[in-house]
Amino acid sequence: MRPLAALLCVLFVVLAGCSAPFSLGGEGTPAATDGPAGPAANGSNGSSAGGSGGSSADGTGTATADAPATNLADPPEDVLGWEGGYWYNESVPVTGADGLNESEQSALVNRTMARIERVRELEFESTVPVKVISREEFQGRPNATGGGARSAAFRTFDNAKFEGLFLIGEGNNSLAVQQSNRNQNVLGYYSPRNDSIVVVSDSATPKLGRSTLAHELVHALQDQQFDLSRNAPPTRDGYNARNGLVEGEANYVQRRYEGNCGGQWRCLDVGAAGGSGGGGGLHLGVYALEYFPYADGPAFVDAVYERAGWDGVNALHEDVPESTEQIIHPEKYGNDTPTNLTIRDSNSAGWERVRPDGRPDYATLGQSALSAMFGYTIYDSYNQSPAIPPESFLNLEGGNVNRTDPFEYGLDYTNGWDGDRMAVYQKDNRTGYVWKLAWDSPQEAREFVRGYRQLLTHWGGERVLGRQGVWEVERSSPFADAFRISRQGDTVTIVNAPQTGDLDAVHAGG
């Protein structure tokens, strides 16, 4: 095993070239569908470009699946592989050396749309506008995904959720940490509300990277064909599962697109749209949580494509994956419905359930979040005793972290997840929670409990003598609290409170 410091150095280098997931996402985000550019592609993901260009070549420039368009005249009607006056294999009058002016940007966008059609075998219904804003303007937006101001109950709930994942201590504002991550890393995003791509750049003639443009145009195509604004999942797990499809497909198509560059196509790249923080003040635990759709989504989409082609991928938009477990383990899609857990309120002594308006009064965090919870212990600043070996969470190839898929979310401690639900309680300015988790078997539940105890130990926890399953985390820890862990068969229940004496008041018994 390489020294931990060396692994972390490599990881920071990888993240410096990526753009972080953008949407606030998870529980309580109304129509959270705006998405960022994914990480830069590094190849074709093992696939050649797919798709037909429409009907057989007939002298109008239309291409078959096996032959390029040879007559570059505009077709009499819109066809796959042609958009806005440009064929997918047509040259565009763009140099890109000094960025893109309006006409150059239009030409590049239209040809890229034609190429996306060629790969994805779907037709754009309309041209996609591209708007350029400065990073200062972007950072000044309170929530570019449209969430708006958050209620006190929502902030309390979100803080408790991230505290429960051991990612953000209760002394910090979880919404502010998430927004800070996005402000550093977003290069561009597609806005379904405005049917347009937003590029973050401090130049009026932006250097729009082809990977960023291709990725966001896939989102535009998804929105035109499948309506990304409908049926926004209400929970973190549901949101990350849906985005495993949405972002996974965008990355998958982007990589197939890139696979044709230097071969069938000449591809112009005029650089990145804007700077990417990657490191510095980046919270790597939150990054790992939100990076999941980009890491595991492409492999999920590929598994479906290999089995059923683009028709199978199209069908996913009508039957979206129910959990991140199904993204991590594609064979479980359609075969392993998560357990619908309930939490019976038994709070007392002034403790009250936190019920944010306009969203469920519970969280479902899912396997991807649990894996990020364990993975964060590899590189947090608290101590040097990770709860899992670094190589179990970091995808290493030849001693280096995989640049497009840096994290492994199928951990031993989290495999076998079958559902979870968290309820948050508050008394004065203090919070606690009850988190119930279902597993595929009692053995899987026991394994998770072993891992969770390792997690508590990492954060300064010790068993409380004379109290079965009760732990206290030291006051100097960012997660200083009391915890009670119990298991019944394949179900684990965790109760959290500020002090041991509050545990029964948050949730009696068990």
N, C-alpha and C positions, 0 to 999 in steps of 0.2 A: 504494500500500500504506500502511495506517495504521502509525504508529510502533509498534514492538514493545511498549513499555510500556503503550500504550493498549489493545492487544489483550489483554495479560495481565490488565489491570484488569477488562476486560469478562468474561474467562474466570472470574476469581475470583468475580465477581458471580453468574454462571451457576451455578457449583458450590455457592455458598452456599445455593441453593434446592434442592439435590439430596441424595439419600441414597446413600451409597457402597455398592457391592456388598459383601455381608456375608461370604460363605463363604470360608474359606481356599482352597478350590478347588485346581484343578490336580493335579499329580502327588501321589499318596499320600494324598488326602483320602478316608477311607472314607465312602461314601454321602453325599457332600457335596451335600445337596439343600436345606438351609435357605436361603432367599433373602430379601433385603431389599425394602423398598418401593422402587420405582423413582422416577425424577424426576417432579416434578409435571407433570401433563398440561396442555397448552395448546390443547386443541381436539380435534376428532374424527378427526384424521389423514386428513381428506378423505373420510370415509365416514359414512353415516348408520347408526344402530343397526340391526343385522340380527337375524334370528331370529324364529321363531314362538313363540307362547305355548303351543303344544300343539294340541289339537283345535279344531274350530270352536266359536264361542260357542254355548253351549247352555243359558244361564240359570243356570249354576253359577258364572259369573265367568270361565270360561276364555276366553282371547283368541285371535284369529287373528293371522296375521302383519300384517294391515293394520288391525286394529281393536283398541282397548284394551279391557281388562276393564271392563265397565260395572256388573255385579252384583258387589259386593265381598264377598259371602258366601263363607265357606270352601268350597272344592270338596270333593266326597265322597272324593277321593283326590288324592295329590300330583300336580301338573302343572307344566309349565314356566311360570315367571313367578309362582309362588306358593311362599312358604316361611314356615313357622312362624307362620301366621296373617296374613300380609301379602302382598298383591298388589304387583307391581312399580310400579303407578301409584297406590298407596294412600298416604294421608297417615299419618305416624307421630307419636305424641305426644311429640315431642322439641323442646326449644328450643335446647339446646346452648350457651346463653350462659355457663353456669358449668361446662361439661364434661358428661360423661355419667355418670348413675348406672347401676346394674345393669339396671334395667328399660328405661331409654332405650337403653342399649347393645344390649340384646337385640333391641329393636324395629328399631333402625337396621341391625344386622347381618342380620336376617332379610329386611328389604326390599331391602338391597343384594344379598343372595344371589339374591332373586327377579329383580332387574334384571340381574345377571350371567347368570342363566339365559336371560333374554329376549334378551340380546345374543348370547351364545355358543351358544345352542341345545343346551345340555347340562344335565342334571339333577343337582343335588346329591343325594348319597345320604344325607347326615346333616348335622345342624346343626354349624357350626364354632365351637368355644369360642374366646373371646378372653381372654387373660391379660395383666394389666398388671404390668410390673416397672419399677423405677426405673433411671435411667441408671447410677447407682452399682452396682446389682446386676448390670446387664448388663456393665459394664466389668470387674466382678470375676470374671466367668466366664472360665476359661482358654481356652475355645474353644467358643462356643455352637453350632457346627456338629457337635460331637461328636468332633473329631479327637483330643482328649486330649493327653497328654504326648508329646513328640516325641523320638525317639532321636537320639543324636549324629550318626549317619550321615544321618538325614533332615535335620537342621539344616544339616549340611555341604553336602548336595546342594542344598537350597533356596537357601542363601546363594550357592553357585556359579552356580545358574541365574539368579538375579536380578543377579549380577555380570556374567554373560555377556550379559544384556540391557542392560547399562549403566544400570540403574535404581537399584541399591543397592550401594554400595561394600563391599568385603570387611571393612571395619572396623565394619560395622553388622550387626545381627541382622535378617534379612529377615522372619522370622515376626513379630517385634515391630513392625516398620514396618507390615506389613499389618494387624496387629491394631489398631494405633493409628489407622490410617485408618478402620477400621470403628467403633471406639469413638466417634469424633467424629460419625458421620453416620447411623447406623442409626436409623430411626424405628419400624420394626416388621419382623417377618419371620414366615413360616409355617414351622412345624416339622413335617415329615412323621412324625418319631418319635412326637410327641405328638398329631398330628392337630389342631393348634390354632394360632391366631395369637398371637404375642407382641407387645405394644405396649410401647415404651420410653417411659415418662413418669414425671415426678416428682409427678404428681397422682393421687389415688385415683379422681378423676372425670376421666379423660383427655379431652383435646380431640382426638378421633380424626378426622383429615382424611379426606374421602371418597375422595381419590385413593389414599391409603395403604390404606384398607380395601378398596376395589375391587381394587387390585392384589394384595393378599395373599389375598383370597377367590378370585381366579382361580387362584392356586397351590393353594389347598385343593381347588378343582374339578378341576384337573389331577391332583392326587394321588389323589382319589377315583376318577377315571375311568381314569387311565393309570399310577398308581403311580410317583411321582417317586423312590422309594428304590431302584428296580431299576437294574441295569446302570450304576452310576456310572462315568463315563469315567476312565481312569487317568492321562491326561496333560493338561497345561494346554490344548493345542489342542482336544482332545476335550471337555474340560470347558467351555471357552468356546463351543464349537460347540453342545453340548447346551443350554447356558444361552441361547444365541442364540435357540433355539426356546422354551425355558421362559419366560425373561424377555421375549423379544420378543412372545410371545403375550399375556402378562400386560399389557404396556404397550399393545399393540394393542387389546385388549378394553377396557382402562381408558380409552383415548382415545375409543373409540366410545361407551362409557358416558357420558363427559363431554360428548360431542357432543349428547346428548339433554337435558342440563341446560339449563334456561332455555327449552326448546322443548317437547318432549313431556312432560318430567318436571320437577317441582319438586325441586331437590336441596339438601339441607342440608349445610353444611360447618361443622364446629365447630373448625376450625383444625388445626394440625399436632399429631402425637402427642408430639413432643418436639423439642428444639433440634437443629439441624444445624450442624456445624462449618463445613465448606466454606471452605477457606483456612486461615489460621493455620498449624498444624503439619501440614496435609494434604500428603502426598507426591503431587504431581500425576502423576508418572510411573507410580506404582503405581495411582493412580486411573484414569488413561487405559487401563491394561492391563485393569483389572477392570470398567471401565464399558462395555466393548465390547458385551456382550449387550443392554444397554439402548439403546445408540445404533443399532446395525445390525440387531438382532433384529426390531423391528417392521416394517421395510421387507421383510425376508425373509418374514415371515409374511403380510404384505399381498400379496406377489407370488404366494404359493401360494394364498391366498384368492381373489384375482382370477381365477386359472386354474381352481381346483377347489372353491371354497367351503369351508365348514367341514369337509366330508368330507375334503378334501385336507389341511387342518390336522390333523385327527384322525389321518390316516395318517402324518403326520410323527413322531408319538410311537412308532410301530412301526418306523420307518425313520429314525432320528435323523441329522441332518447329520453327515458324517464329519470336517469341518474348518471352521475359521472362514473359510477362503477361500470355502466354499459359502454361508456367511451373507452375506459381503461381496458376493459375485457370485451371486445366486440362480440364474442360468441354469446354474451349474456343479453344482447339487445333482442327484445321481443320474447325473451325466455325467462327473465328473472325480474319480476316486478318487485320494487322495494316494499318492505313491510310498512304499513300505515300505523305508526305508533301514536299513543295518546299519553298525556300526562295529567294525572288527577291532582288538582290543586288541594294541598293540605297545609297551606301557609297559615301562620298565626302571629300573634304578638306584634301587630303593626306592619308586617310584611305584606305587600300588595303586588299582584301580577301587573307587569308592564304590558300595556296593550296599545301599540302605536295605531293611529288612525290610517285607514286606507291600505292596510297590509295585514297578513296573518299575525296572530299574537304568539307565533312560535317560529323558530328557525330550523331548517334542515340543512346541514352543512355538507354531508356527503364524503365519499372516500377521498376525493381530491383534496378537500380541505383538511381532512385528518392527516393525509400524507404531508401536506405543507406544514402542519403543526409539528410533526416529528422532524421533518427536514430542516426547519428553521434552527433547531438546536445545533446543527453542524456549524453554523457561522454567525450565531448571535454573539453579542459582546459580553454576555453575562459570565460565562466561564468556558472552559475547554473540555467539557465532558458531554459530548453529544449523546443523545438517546439512541441513535442508530449509527452504524458505520458510514462514513462519508460516501463510500463507493456504492452503498445500497440506494442512495437517493440521487447521486450525480451520475449521469450516463457518460461513462468514460470510454474512449476509443483510442487505443495506443497511448494511454496516459493523459489524453486531453479530453476536455468536456465537449460533448457533441454540440455543435454551434446552433443547430436548429431544434434539438430536443434535449436540453440540458438536464431535465429532471425526470426521475422515475417515480410515478405515482402509485404503482402497484407494489406497495411494501408488504412485508410479512405481517406487520402489526395491523395493517388496514385491509388486507385481502380478506374476503369473507364478510365485509360490511353488507348489511341487508336493510338498513334504514336507520334514521336517527331523528330525534326531535329535542329541541331545547326551548325551555320556557324561562323567562327572566323575571325576577322579583326585586322590589325596591322598598327600602325603609329609610326615610329622610334622604340623605345623599349617598346612601350605601346600596350596593346591589349584590345579588346572589343569583344563582340559576340552578335549574334541574335539567340534566342532559341524559336522555335515555337513548341507548344504542342497541339495535338488534343485529345479530350475527347469524351466519348460516348454520352454526352448530355451537354447542357448548365449548368445544375445543377452540374454535375461533374466538369466542368471547373471552376465554381464559387467556389466550395469547394477547388479545388487546389489553386486558387488565395488566399483564406483565409489562407491556410496553408503556402503558400509562403511568405505572409506578416508576419506570425509568425516567419518564418525562418529569414527574414531580421531583425526583431526586436531582435531576439536572437543574431545576429552578430553585433548589434549596429546600426541598421538602423532606420531612421526616415523619415517621409513624408516631401517632399519639398513643402512649402506653395505656392499656386498659380500655381502649375504644376500637372495636373491630372495624377495620377498613377506613379509619379516620387518619388523615394526614394534615400537618400544618406546614406551610411554606414560610421560611424565615422573613422577618420584617424588611431586610435589605433587598429582597427580591422584587422585581417589578410586578410579580404575581403573588404577593404576600396575602394569603388567605387560608381558610380551612376547607378541606375536601373530605367527602365521604364516598367511598366506592363500594358498590355492592353488585353481586351477580346472581341472577336466578336463571339457570339453564342457559339459554342463548341470548339473554338480555342483560345489559350492564346499565346501571343507573349511577350517575355522578351528581352529587349535590355540592354546591359551592356556597360559602358564606364568608363574611369578613372574619368571623371568629368561630371557634369550635362550638361555643354556646349558642350560636345562631343557627346551626345546621338544622335542628329539628323544627325551628320556627319557619325556616324557608321551605322545608319539606319534611313532614313527620315520618319517622320510621324508615326502615329499609336502608 
